[in-house]
Amino acid sequence: MLNLFKSKNQTPLQSSVVLRVIGDRASGKTTYMASLARWPNADPDSPVQAVTAVDEGGEELISKAQNILEQGLQLEPNKLENISEVTNCTLQISLKEKKIGSPLFNLNISSKDYTGEFFSDLLHQSQNPQLEEYLEDCLQANGIMFLVDGSSRRKDLEYANGLDKLLLALDRNDINGSKRRIALVLNKCEQSDLWVNRDKPGFLASARFPQVCRKLQAWQQMGGGEIEFFTASAFGMLGNKYPEPNVNLLNRSRGGVRAVIKNPRLWRPFGLVAPIYWLAKGSRHPELDHL
């Protein structure tokens, strides 16, 4: 559970959050997490000082980033497994405060990256015993990151139906009635039609996925928990005055875009930490929203 403490001798403030990352097969869940673990070409003005792998799962993410993504290759899709076999990945995100003399703030994130079939099974395999395992595991999380490819707007209804079933199943399986935070993250926002509105995640989400947003807002109004909207890109942009996506596009379909990194030397992700910070703290970090 969320754990905040401060000691007398300027030891770093600590916060921990357990996450589950859900989304369609093409949403880029593993690429997102691998890019976060690698944290390449850190912006010196960013409040993020470092991202460190804490366990083997975190180290595996860094290995995927270095040996696959940085080589301009695609990650293999995750295989559908029993929930006990899904790797747990723990990272420590160290945030610096601008105030001189302030201690670091360490955000410890433990996450599981579910296979894309989990979301598909919510729609089509509701009696699957394996799906029940995944839903029960979701109950262990403080927060859920719902990752969508921002270019997959034609799947809005499908996502809304899956989300509806997820929220209903969580409610029926949770005897404690725990309130959760759900971050809707529009991923792959290096695409030009998304990039121009990256600073308006709520507007972009409601414009692209109106039915998903309505489901989440209704859930929040009924007291189910809190929602917030974010934009992100695992690969980022090239250039400042005339930015272009740092990707080579492989194909574009109803499910969104598939791409690989264009220039690994200039790889700098965008927006990866902001939703995690909110899921842990319940408040947005104003600087993280713009980096």
C-alpha positions as a printed Julia matrix, in Angstrom:
291×3 Matrix{Float64}:
   0.0     0.0     0.0
   1.02    3.65   -0.27
   3.77    4.3     2.25
   5.17    7.78    2.9
   7.76    8.63    5.52
  10.54   11.08    6.24
  13.38   10.64    8.69
  15.31   13.28   10.58
  18.57   12.97    8.69
  17.46   13.93    5.16
  17.03   10.37    4.02
  14.99   10.34    0.82
  11.23   10.51    1.14
   9.75    7.22   -0.01
   6.54    6.25   -1.74
   5.57    2.83   -3.07
   2.86    1.83   -5.48
   1.76   -1.51   -6.94
   0.53   -1.17  -10.52
  -1.09   -3.27  -13.18
  -0.59   -2.17  -16.79
  -3.48   -3.15  -19.06
  -4.28   -2.46  -22.68
  -4.75   -3.9   -26.13
  -2.01   -5.92  -27.78
  -0.84   -2.95  -29.89
  -0.82   -0.38  -27.09
   2.94   -0.65  -26.46
   2.84   -1.72  -22.8
   6.2    -3.52  -22.66
   7.93   -0.87  -24.77
   6.61    1.79  -22.37
   7.99   -0.04  -19.33
  11.31   -0.9   -21.02
  11.8     2.74  -22.05
  11.06    3.85  -18.49
  13.6     1.37  -17.1
  16.26    2.46  -19.6
  15.51    6.21  -19.21
  17.86    7.25  -22.04
  19.29   10.77  -22.55
  17.78   12.16  -19.37
  16.84   15.83  -19.6
  19.0    17.74  -17.07
  16.0    19.98  -16.32
  13.78   17.03  -15.52
  12.87   16.39  -11.87
  13.72   12.73  -12.55
  17.3    12.18  -11.42
  17.5     8.44  -12.12
  15.5     5.29  -12.78
  17.01    2.17  -11.25
  16.08   -1.5   -11.6
  15.46   -3.1    -8.2
  14.86   -6.73   -9.19
  15.44   -9.19  -12.05
  12.23   -8.08  -13.74
  13.51   -4.51  -13.86
  16.89   -5.68  -15.18
  15.11   -7.66  -17.88
  13.31   -4.52  -19.02
  16.64   -2.67  -19.35
  18.04   -5.61  -21.34
  15.09   -5.47  -23.74
  15.61   -1.74  -24.19
  19.33   -2.09  -24.91
  19.35   -5.28  -26.98
  16.13   -4.85  -28.93
  14.72   -1.32  -28.91
  18.09    0.43  -29.27
  18.88   -1.81  -32.23
  15.84   -0.48  -34.07
  13.93   -3.73  -33.57
  10.45   -4.57  -32.28
   9.77   -6.35  -29.02
   8.11   -9.75  -29.3
   4.51   -9.8   -28.03
   4.15  -11.13  -24.49
   2.91  -14.71  -24.26
  -0.29  -15.53  -22.42
   0.74  -17.16  -19.14
  -0.65  -18.12  -15.79
  -0.66  -15.02  -13.64
   1.9   -16.58  -11.27
   4.34  -16.74  -14.2
   4.01  -13.09  -15.22
   7.22  -11.32  -14.22
   7.0    -8.7   -11.53
   9.14   -5.65  -12.36
  10.31   -3.23   -9.69
  11.9     0.13  -10.48
  12.97    3.02   -8.28
  12.37    6.5    -9.72
  14.43    9.15   -7.92
  12.97   12.64   -8.1
  14.91   15.74   -7.1
  13.36   18.79   -5.51
  14.24   22.28   -6.76
  14.43   23.59   -3.21
  18.09   23.56   -2.08
  18.73   21.11    0.72
  15.56   19.1     0.08
  15.98   15.33    0.15
  15.38   13.15   -2.88
  11.97   11.6    -3.3
  12.17    7.91   -4.23
   9.14    6.44   -5.96
   9.21    2.64   -5.89
   7.0     1.07   -8.53
   6.19   -2.62   -8.67
   4.28   -3.58  -11.79
   3.03   -6.43  -13.92
   2.61   -6.03  -17.66
  -0.36   -8.16  -18.69
  -0.48   -9.71  -22.12
  -2.82   -8.06  -24.65
  -5.1   -11.13  -24.62
  -6.17  -10.19  -21.09
  -8.08   -7.22  -22.45
  -9.43   -9.18  -25.41
 -10.64  -11.95  -23.08
 -12.66   -9.44  -21.09
 -14.78   -9.03  -24.22
 -14.9   -12.57  -25.54
 -13.87  -15.1   -22.86
 -15.61  -13.97  -19.69
 -15.83  -17.55  -18.34
 -12.13  -18.26  -18.82
 -10.65  -19.39  -15.44
  -7.36  -17.72  -16.37
  -9.18  -14.41  -16.75
 -10.44  -14.8   -13.18
  -6.82  -15.14  -12.03
  -5.91  -11.9   -13.76
  -8.88  -10.06  -12.26
  -8.03  -11.3    -8.77
  -4.46  -10.15   -9.29
  -5.73   -6.69  -10.32
  -7.25   -6.42   -6.85
  -3.73   -6.41   -5.39
  -2.88   -3.16   -7.17
  -3.18    0.37   -5.79
  -3.45    1.73   -9.31
  -4.21    0.6   -12.85
  -2.57    2.14  -15.91
  -4.87    1.72  -18.91
  -2.6     2.22  -21.9
  -4.08    2.9   -25.33
  -2.46    3.67  -28.66
  -3.63    7.25  -29.24
  -4.11    6.43  -32.93
  -6.59    3.59  -32.27
  -9.66    5.82  -31.93
 -11.76    3.45  -34.06
 -11.59    0.93  -31.2
 -13.18    3.33  -28.72
 -16.38    1.26  -28.31
 -14.43   -1.98  -27.97
 -12.19   -0.47  -25.28
 -15.19    1.01  -23.47
 -16.91   -2.4   -23.37
 -13.76   -4.08  -22.05
 -13.29   -1.38  -19.45
 -16.91   -1.68  -18.37
 -16.49   -5.41  -17.77
 -13.2    -4.87  -15.94
 -14.69   -2.31  -13.55
 -17.73   -4.5   -12.93
 -15.59   -7.59  -12.28
 -13.29   -5.7    -9.92
 -16.27   -4.37   -7.97
 -17.84   -7.82   -7.64
 -14.59   -9.48   -6.57
 -13.45   -6.89   -4.03
 -14.89   -7.6    -0.58
 -13.11   -4.58    0.92
 -14.58   -2.1    -1.58
 -11.16   -0.51   -2.16
 -11.08    2.69   -4.17
  -8.47    2.68   -6.92
  -6.87    5.16   -9.23
  -7.01    4.55  -12.96
  -4.72    6.5   -15.28
  -5.82    6.56  -18.92
  -2.57    7.04  -20.84
  -2.67    7.9   -24.54
   0.54    6.35  -25.81
   2.54    6.88  -29.02
   1.96   10.63  -28.87
   5.0    11.26  -31.04
   2.52   10.98  -33.93
   2.05   14.55  -35.19
  -1.75   14.66  -34.83
  -1.36   13.67  -31.16
   1.81   15.63  -30.39
   0.19   19.01  -31.02
  -2.29   18.36  -28.17
   0.05   16.52  -25.79
  -0.36   19.27  -23.16
  -4.15   18.78  -23.14
  -4.54   15.09  -22.22
  -8.12   15.41  -20.98
  -9.21   17.13  -24.19
  -7.32   14.64  -26.36
  -8.73   11.62  -24.51
 -12.33   12.83  -24.75
 -11.92   13.73  -28.43
 -10.36   10.39  -29.38
 -12.04    8.01  -26.93
 -15.32    9.63  -25.84
 -17.02    6.38  -24.81
 -14.03    5.22  -22.74
 -13.96    8.61  -21.0
 -17.68    8.47  -20.26
 -17.29    5.01  -18.66
 -14.42    6.22  -16.49
 -16.19    9.42  -15.48
 -19.36    7.51  -14.55
 -17.27    5.08  -12.46
 -15.65    8.01  -10.66
 -18.99    9.76  -10.05
 -20.41    6.57   -8.52
 -17.54    6.54   -6.04
 -15.54    3.7    -7.61
 -12.26    5.62   -7.51
 -10.29    8.39   -9.2
  -9.37    8.87  -12.85
  -6.84   11.07  -14.6
  -5.62   11.47  -18.2
  -2.06   11.53  -19.58
  -0.12   11.56  -22.85
   3.15    9.7   -23.42
   5.63    8.51  -26.01
   8.19    5.77  -25.43
  10.4     7.05  -28.28
   9.83   10.81  -28.27
  10.76   13.37  -30.91
  13.76   14.6   -32.9
  14.44   18.33  -32.91
  12.93   21.23  -30.99
  11.88   24.02  -33.37
  10.74   21.6   -36.08
  10.15   18.32  -34.22
   9.49   15.04  -35.97
   8.73   11.6   -34.5
  11.81    9.59  -33.59
  10.31    6.49  -35.19
  10.3     4.52  -38.4
   6.66    3.68  -39.04
   6.07    0.02  -39.91
   2.33    0.08  -40.46
  -0.88    1.85  -39.53
  -4.18    0.05  -38.91
  -7.46    0.23  -37.01
  -5.54   -0.85  -33.9
  -3.06    2.04  -34.16
   0.53    2.29  -35.35
   3.51   -0.04  -35.21
   6.92    1.6   -35.24
  10.54    1.19  -34.2
  13.02    3.76  -33.0
  14.66    5.82  -35.75
  17.68    7.33  -33.96
  18.64    5.5   -30.73
  21.4     8.03  -30.06
  18.8    10.78  -29.6
  16.19    8.63  -27.84
  14.34   10.58  -25.18
  10.88    9.37  -24.05
   8.09   11.74  -23.1
   5.52   11.6   -20.29
   6.36    8.17  -18.86
   6.71    9.12  -15.18
   3.76   11.53  -14.82
   0.99    8.88  -14.63
   3.01    6.72  -12.24
   3.57    9.68   -9.92
  -0.16   10.43   -9.91
  -1.07    6.79   -9.29
   1.26    6.78   -6.29
   0.53   10.22   -4.85
  -2.95   11.15   -6.02
  -1.73   14.54   -7.28
  -0.05   15.62  -10.51
   3.55   16.79  -10.64
   3.45   19.99  -12.76
   6.96   19.56  -14.14
   6.51   15.9   -15.07
   3.47   16.82  -17.14
   5.73   18.65  -19.6
   8.67   16.23  -19.84
